[in-house]
Amino acid sequence: MNLLYAQSGGVTAVINATAAGVIAAAREHPQRIGKVFAAHRGILGALAENLLDTGSLDTAALARLARTPGGAFGSCRFDLPDVAVNPAIYDRLFDVLAAHDIGGLLYNGGNGSMDLVARLSTEARRRGIPLVTVGVPKTVDNDIVGTDCCPGFGSAAKYLATSMREAGLDIASMVADRGSVFVLEVMGRNTGWLAAATALAAGEDADAPPHIVLVPEVPFDEEVFLARVAAVVGRLGYCAVTVSEGLRRADGRILLEKSHDRAGHVQLGGAGLAVARLIHERLGYKFHWAIPDYLQRSAAHWVSAVDYAQAIALGRASVDFVLDGRDGMMPAIRRLAESPYDWDVVPVEAAHIANLERSLPPEFIAPDGLHVTASARRYLQPLIQGEVTVTTVDGLPDHRPFDLHPVARRLPEWTR
Amino acid sequence: MNLLYAQSGGVTAVINATAAGVIAAAREHPQRIGKVFAAHRGILGALAENLLDTGSLDTAALARLARTPGGAFGSCRFDLPDVAVNPAIYDRLFDVLAAHDIGGLLYNGGNGSMDLVARLSTEARRRGIPLVTVGVPKTVDNDIVGTDCCPGFGSAAKYLATSMREAGLDIASMVADRGSVFVLEVMGRNTGWLAAATALAAGEDADAPPHIVLVPEVPFDEEVFLARVAAVVGRLGYCAVTVSEGLRRADGRILLEKSHDRAGHVQLGGAGLAVARLIHERLGYKFHWAIPDYLQRSAAHWVSAVDYAQAIALGRASVDFVLDGRDGMMPAIRRLAESPYDWDVVPVEAAHIANLERSLPPEFIAPDGLHVTASARRYLQPLIQGEVTVTTVDGLPDHRPFDLHPVARRLPEWTR
């Protein structure tokens, strides 16, 4: 049988490490696994029969793939409709899989992707199709239920904590009489995992940046927040604040700077600006604000070695899951020990976790709602450990394109 | 005699490498140089007699200092008034220097700082004070005249070009039917050096990000710009744009996103947001925008080895300048060869370059004004070469505070 690997949703700095793990593990079973195809641009690529043959990637290319950010095969955002609503889309997908002798589908995504894994697994069983569908976790948001952490998160966490430590030293050296603030807006629409990670920059030092961490789990209270900012500036001359992009007021409204696109989707971004402006208007301080946006999830030049290892391990485990017939399952990380950190891989039922979202537990959030706790730091600390060597060409990371060949189509064209 | 070293204006990822160069070089001349004091928070700290004794920094601390971002001794923004307007401030400064037997002042700053160097040098000579004042260049903006490049620029350039390459792979993998754009806003109020540096991410590949580079030297033409964005999206499905923060329209107005908050106050966003919104509103594409702000000038985890070496070398050279009595001068980088890159240090008269600003030369800007040329890339390429080893503790760069002791005051208190 052949395997099909597909990337889904927002990509990460180590999603291709998972891909490399899948491909390398599959090659260790030449008796049971033929080719590993990759869907070009996610499940929509699979539906369009746009498949890439990963056989052209030699060992050196695989090693380079593992250290390349973005989704090397392309990703997409697509929710599989209910089979009762649109059976044709399932027909098509199974046709593509059958046409290319694909017996295992490895779907690398987040909460929504596990929904697809569960749906596809159920429908394949109902139709008697011998397909093994396995979910492979990834997300910088760290919000998948059933796993101790998610590949992609540790590297984004390391990047953001490093950035807060570095920028914190910058603003500390620029302290002026009138006081100054620095606001770092990080990803996290509904959960504050990445915001919490910036607290690692301060460690045990209560006077080190970030002085305040605002997460979506805690409704934003202007007055409480401003009083704390003023207190920190009074003590240190400056204040560094981390803001989750999805920060909300008590009535549920997201902070300023939202806009609607033509399709009516809310485009987020700008909670950091809103908070910075608020401080400026109410307290008069000089302000700087940074929004790393894609930079935080693509910084392959500064990934966490632990995250990188877990990304590869879960890719490899998903191949084992296919071989073991663990249909509709997702390999997850289980924390065995905190110090020294130890972990292993365990199976989780995709249907049990699909579309759920893991928020910061209450014990990770300080009672005043303006920072995270030592428990949070203990949880986060192991995930940012270690660095991965970066190969550079002309002073920049070597991210040349890969030599990937499209697989000849065997089916008629399909339109969505 | 003792030396006084002071940091001025916006700091960089390698300004402390210059400081370490100063301190190390001074220690090699125990017969001629006593202590190296650092002004706490720049020239204002010197005026307040807030001096720090760098003698407490041992060799290991100096090595760590060189790799620490921000200004370890504190910086400030302050322009020395004309002596005719405010002779008292000169009196005070010379009093502080005399009280601590300071015979050499090393002032580490940008264009404005060279004005202070020239003024102070002139006034000391007029008064017959045997002070040697030396300017030491630093700025991420790369806009100091008389030097081939400025310490701090190469590292910010490397960080931004790396970020564009990484984020470019991210957005390329997320291509959707409706088209998408990514806008990276970089520093540069009047000059496009940092924006130009992001072009290194693409190298010779015309289809690689960034597809468009907008610099303050070229007035922003909405229609020409939007037509190019549409063409790139038509060809590739996405478009990555670099925008200088100081981008201006033909009438000289800076491009800023204006929005109104609930109270009716105008909120100013950055040029990057303005450009992203413009694209979205006129062309309908999905957009992401990043503003690294302080992150781009403090990313000590990813500095250029060439920049780092030059920062140290100019610190060391400034001590030689003091010893050689090169009063009112600034050591500058001269480019001797491009490939392989070679450079040396030459003296420049501070008075000749003070307050001037070096823009991108016309031959570095593409005829259509929407990108930079191969000449620009040839100039920039050597400046981002090589990496510097980062020491980490618990997964983050080791930036513990330094053990610095205040020097006992010998003068009455001073108020500005």
Interface residues (C-beta under 8 A of the other chain):
Chain A: Q7 G10 V11 A13 R41 T68 P69 G70 G71 A72 F73 G74 S75 C76 R77 K158 A161 T162 S163 R165 E166 A167 G168 L169 D170 I171 A172 S173 M174 V175 A176 F182 L200 A201 G203 L256 E257 S259 D261 R262 Q267 G269 G270 L273 A274 R277 E281 H288 W289 A290 I291 P292 D293 Y294 L295 R297 S298 A299 A300 H301 W302 S304 Q381 I384 Q385 G386 E387 V390 T392 D394 G395 L396 P397 H399
Chain B: Q7 G10 V11 A13 R41 T68 P69 G70 G71 A72 F73 G74 S75 C76 R77 K158 A161 T162 S163 R165 E166 A167 G168 L169 D170 I171 A172 S173 M174 V175 A176 F182 L200 A201 G203 S259 D261 H265 Q267 G269 L273 R277 H280 G284 K286 F287 H288 W289 A290 I291 P292 D293 Y294 L295 R297 S298 A299 A300 H301 W302 S304 Q381 I384 Q385 G386 E387 V390 T392 D394 G395 L396 P397 H399
